[in-house]
Amino acid sequence: MRILVVGTGGVGAAFAAIAVRRSFFEHCALADYDPARPKAVADDLDDSRISAHQVDAS
């Protein structure tokens, strides 16, 4: 399963932190308007299944 999380504020970051403890997914893309936010979350989690991306979903 591949997952896209749009928004890496409190809820998105919490989801990612919980998800890395699970084995049910092969990849999780974290996306936010501010590219520093998903990068910070991905760097903190240090899991090769997590990637960070910039997106404007407005």
C-alpha beads as a LAMMPS data file, in Angstrom:
LAMMPS data file: protein, C-alpha beads

58 atoms
57 bonds

1 atom types
1 bond types

-500.0 500.0 xlo xhi
-500.0 500.0 ylo yhi
-500.0 500.0 zlo zhi

Masses

1 110.0

Atoms # bond

1 1 1 0.000 0.000 0.000
2 1 1 1.185 3.513 -0.820
3 1 1 -0.036 6.465 1.257
4 1 1 -0.156 10.213 0.570
5 1 1 -0.498 12.525 3.572
6 1 1 -1.343 16.102 2.583
7 1 1 -0.409 18.411 5.430
8 1 1 2.343 17.741 7.946
9 1 1 1.105 19.775 10.880
10 1 1 0.151 18.059 14.122
11 1 1 -2.151 15.401 12.668
12 1 1 -0.008 14.556 9.626
13 1 1 3.169 14.333 11.696
14 1 1 1.418 12.170 14.311
15 1 1 0.067 9.853 11.603
16 1 1 3.549 9.414 10.142
17 1 1 5.089 8.721 13.557
18 1 1 2.530 5.979 14.199
19 1 1 2.732 4.585 10.650
20 1 1 6.487 3.930 10.770
21 1 1 5.855 1.462 13.599
22 1 1 3.632 -0.588 11.282
23 1 1 4.495 -2.884 8.374
24 1 1 1.265 -2.582 6.343
25 1 1 2.572 0.000 3.846
26 1 1 5.440 0.125 1.383
27 1 1 5.710 3.919 1.014
28 1 1 4.274 7.072 2.605
29 1 1 4.668 10.434 0.861
30 1 1 4.369 13.445 3.157
31 1 1 3.353 16.651 1.375
32 1 1 2.912 20.247 2.510
33 1 1 2.907 23.733 0.988
34 1 1 6.027 24.543 3.026
35 1 1 8.651 22.002 1.891
36 1 1 10.560 22.309 5.172
37 1 1 7.698 20.775 7.183
38 1 1 7.498 17.320 5.548
39 1 1 11.292 17.219 5.269
40 1 1 11.638 17.825 9.017
41 1 1 9.132 15.060 9.807
42 1 1 10.785 12.621 7.388
43 1 1 14.248 13.441 8.749
44 1 1 13.077 12.898 12.339
45 1 1 11.520 9.523 11.483
46 1 1 14.559 8.294 9.514
47 1 1 12.632 5.575 7.649
48 1 1 13.342 4.836 3.976
49 1 1 9.605 4.307 3.362
50 1 1 8.891 7.999 4.102
51 1 1 9.503 10.758 1.557
52 1 1 8.919 14.524 1.679
53 1 1 7.321 16.622 -1.058
54 1 1 6.090 20.165 -1.662
55 1 1 2.522 20.559 -2.937
56 1 1 0.086 23.450 -3.357
57 1 1 -3.342 21.896 -2.771
58 1 1 -5.238 25.201 -2.754

Bonds

1 1 1 2
2 1 2 3
3 1 3 4
4 1 4 5
5 1 5 6
6 1 6 7
7 1 7 8
8 1 8 9
9 1 9 10
10 1 10 11
11 1 11 12
12 1 12 13
13 1 13 14
14 1 14 15
15 1 15 16
16 1 16 17
17 1 17 18
18 1 18 19
19 1 19 20
20 1 20 21
21 1 21 22
22 1 22 23
23 1 23 24
24 1 24 25
25 1 25 26
26 1 26 27
27 1 27 28
28 1 28 29
29 1 29 30
30 1 30 31
31 1 31 32
32 1 32 33
33 1 33 34
34 1 34 35
35 1 35 36
36 1 36 37
37 1 37 38
38 1 38 39
39 1 39 40
40 1 40 41
41 1 41 42
42 1 42 43
43 1 43 44
44 1 44 45
45 1 45 46
46 1 46 47
47 1 47 48
48 1 48 49
49 1 49 50
50 1 50 51
51 1 51 52
52 1 52 53
53 1 53 54
54 1 54 55
55 1 55 56
56 1 56 57
57 1 57 58
